[in-house]
Amino acid sequence: MLTLDGSQGEGGGQMVRTALALSALTQIPFRMTDIRAGRDVPGLKAQHVTCVRALEKLCGAISEGAELGSRELTFHPKPIKGGVFELDIGTAGSITLLLQSILLPALFANRPSRLTIIGGTDVDWAMPIDYFIEVLAPHLRQWCEKLEVKVLKRGYHPTGGGRVEVFIKPRIKRMDFETFDPFLAELRGTIKRFSLLEQGHLIAIRGVSHCSKDLEAAQVATRQAHAAQAVLSRFGDVRIRSEYADSACTGSGITLWALYSNIKDETNPSWSVRLGADALGKKGIPAEQTGKTAAERLSEAIASPAPVDRHLADNLVPFLALAEGTIKAESITQHTTTNIDVIKAFLGTQFYIKENVITTTPRA
């Protein structure tokens, strides 16, 4: 059993989510102490408890300490089964953060998984659901036969109540292999290595500006979109749709993504470079400022000139460790380095970081 110190690095919930995902995949049990020691309110939050409960369903895991506020967790994985599940975080806890724990093992389950997840789709300190769909998911589709994500209802802070449906049909089944090493060899013989070192040619910018229906009279989503469009118009083809959504509480946000190709003036579906940025509306902040903030963040990512934005790097490193390769990030966050420490503990992968370029090699 691995023992992990939850106070290391940024000392947040990312360690818990990554450890759960890799434990289920490798079938290595772990014990984590001092969970979220770096936070004002330490211990497990509702979202983390739901992660554990989800994996108990997905792979029949046995856990100890999976309670609100718990600072210690023990997790014993079992074979990854897949199936049909409804997961209710019970708060505005982030749906995409929950997916960080369950997506990786579900990609290699014994059968397809259909997950209905209830919680926050657009909340602080987490990638919005549109970022997950438009920026992260395109990198993961080669890992499975099918990956579909549908937003059924948006959920904002503080009520949540958003609903997202995820369907995953595995390509390779982890439990077809008695041990992890043969599985990893099969995976690396099937999945293309990462090689994300240049952006390529910027083809277009797309986005979605959204808000709850009670803000429709004030045209909040439209104003966010227009403000972002004004900042980004110099890049050429920019289209941002406005959406007024049924939701359990008031909220707004905007997610933008830049599409690239290795062929000038032509799209290339096999060229997976996409940069993303977002902003959430806040009470007292004009809608125009929210749109402008998101557009400026995307402009910074475009100018970097890395093909992986800072938040995508956080999410790609577990997959980078499995498939191997090299990525160049806009910047390396403490989230990323903490994630890498957990990955090393489970996989033994060697990571080399130089000038925002991350390269992985097999364990010694």
HUHUPE-V92246 format. One line per field, one symbol per residue. phi: phi as a letter, one per 20 degrees, with the letter a starting at -180 (. if undefined). psi: psi as a letter, one per 20 degrees, with the letter a starting at -180 (. if undefined). A space follows every 50 residues. Layout:
# HUHUPE-V92246
phi=???
psi=???
This chain:
# HUHUPE-V92246
phi=.fddefeflfldfgfffffffffffemdfbcddlflfedfdfnfegffff gfffffffcmfdccnecgnfdbcdcdfcgfempdcdcdfnbegfffffff edfgfffcffbgccddddreebcfmbfffffgfedfggfdffebfbcccc eeaecdfdemmfccdcdcdfdcdgefcfcfffffffffedefffbddbfn efeaccacdcafffdffelffffffffffffegfeofcccedcddfbfbf ababccbddcbedfmcfcgeeefbdcbbbdfcfndggfffffgfffffff ffffdfecffefggeegfffffempbcddgadefgfffgffffgfedmfe dccblmddcdcfff
psi=pqppoiiqcikaihggggggghgggikpqrpprlpkhjqgnrrprhghgh gghghhghjkqpqpjmqpipjppppoqrpohaapqpoohiakqphhhhhh hhgghhhkrhrqpopoppbphnrqkqpqhhggghgghhiihiirhpoppp ohpqprpihcjqppppppoqgpphjiphrhghghggghigppqpnniqgb ppgrprrppqrqhijhhjlggghgghgghhhihiidoppoqqpoqprirq rrrppqqpprqippjpqohiojppqqqrqqqqpipqhhhggggghhghhg ghiglqiorhhhgghhhhhhhgirbpqoqgrorhgghgghggghhghjqp ppppljpppqrqq.
